[in-house]
Amino acid sequence: MGYLQAVLLAVLQGLTEWLPVSSSAHLILVPHLVGWRDQGLGFDIAVHAGSLVAVVAYFRNELRAMARDWLQSLTTWRLVGEAGLAWAVLLATIPVGLAGLAFKDVVETALREPRVLAWALIGFGVLLWAADAWGRRIRTEAPVRWRDVALIGCAQALALIPGTSRSGITMTAALAVGWTREAGARFAFLLGIPVLALAGALDVAEAVRNELTQPPGVLLVGFLASAGAAYLCLGAFLAWIGRIGMAPFAIYRILLGGALLALF
């Protein structure tokens, strides 16, 4: 892999990780369509690490408050400040963690094929559009409602299907229970932190058993490009989503899925 290819794939991953259009679908499809060799697990780890660093940096103040209040809740048994949000993020991560352990082999083999990607892009795109159009959009993530957290957490487990989009399905569930677009996006991004961290830890454990296929310089370029693109994407998305809504992303998903069905 050359440096230009690394930058292009890393920027693509950094943007699509947080947009509701499925980063996994794009990382699978783009090399397939243009004839590039698979970038390898080491590169995937590097670009996902970049996205993780970006979201931690972007929400650093919120995360600091959440950590402080969560630790206090362990001793006082009271949900003060941002403790409820911290517990919500942790609890909503459990379903996808359990599903990932149970279905990891199926996801990495039988589901990684273009027609699965296409139908996931289309189907979950329609759901995103419907939730955005018909959702009440009157509440935020605070105060925490545990029924909402359970529903969003279970919905996030569907993101194991390539083409679903982890951020997209969590935003869809948040909109369906009446959250605003901005609140759903913020919660989806915060949920991405433990998910990316857990997935990265599993991938690293697998990578140490195999030889890296990309040189360190390419991995570093991928990490930096992904982190920069992801950080800019987070700010732009949260600033504009209240105005533009989810329809443009849903339309893009449907068109992309339709093109894949025509090609494959």
Secondary structure as the mmCIF struct_conf table of DSSP 4:
data_model
#
loop_
_struct_conf.conf_type_id
_struct_conf.id
_struct_conf.beg_label_comp_id
_struct_conf.beg_label_asym_id
_struct_conf.beg_label_seq_id
_struct_conf.end_label_comp_id
_struct_conf.end_label_asym_id
_struct_conf.end_label_seq_id
HELX_RH_AL_P HELX_RH_AL_P1 TYR A 3 THR A 16
TURN_TY1_P TURN_TY1_P1 GLU A 17 TRP A 18
BEND BEND1 LEU A 19 LEU A 19
TURN_TY1_P TURN_TY1_P2 PRO A 20 VAL A 21
HELX_RH_AL_P HELX_RH_AL_P2 SER A 23 VAL A 34
TURN_TY1_P TURN_TY1_P3 GLY A 35 GLY A 35
HELX_LH_PP_P HELX_LH_PP_P1 TRP A 36 ASP A 38
HELX_RH_AL_P HELX_RH_AL_P3 LEU A 41 TYR A 58
TURN_TY1_P TURN_TY1_P4 PHE A 59 PHE A 59
HELX_RH_AL_P HELX_RH_AL_P4 ARG A 60 THR A 76
BEND BEND2 ARG A 78 ARG A 78
TURN_TY1_P TURN_TY1_P5 GLY A 81 GLU A 82
HELX_RH_AL_P HELX_RH_AL_P5 ALA A 83 GLU A 108
TURN_TY1_P TURN_TY1_P6 THR A 109 LEU A 111
BEND BEND3 GLU A 113 GLU A 113
HELX_RH_AL_P HELX_RH_AL_P6 PRO A 114 TRP A 134
STRN STRN1 ARG A 139 ARG A 139
BEND BEND4 GLU A 141 GLU A 141
BEND BEND5 PRO A 143 PRO A 143
HELX_RH_AL_P HELX_RH_AL_P7 TRP A 146 ALA A 157
HELX_RH_3T_P HELX_RH_3T_P1 LEU A 158 LEU A 160
BEND BEND6 ILE A 161 ILE A 161
TURN_TY1_P TURN_TY1_P7 PRO A 162 GLY A 163
BEND BEND7 THR A 164 THR A 164
HELX_RH_AL_P HELX_RH_AL_P8 ARG A 166 ALA A 176
TURN_TY1_P TURN_TY1_P8 VAL A 177 GLY A 178
STRN STRN2 TRP A 179 TRP A 179
HELX_RH_AL_P HELX_RH_AL_P9 ARG A 181 ALA A 207
TURN_TY1_P TURN_TY1_P9 VAL A 208 ARG A 209
BEND BEND8 ASN A 210 ASN A 210
BEND BEND9 THR A 213 GLN A 214
HELX_RH_AL_P HELX_RH_AL_P10 PRO A 216 ILE A 244
BEND BEND10 MET A 246 MET A 246
HELX_RH_AL_P HELX_RH_AL_P11 ALA A 247 LEU A 263
#
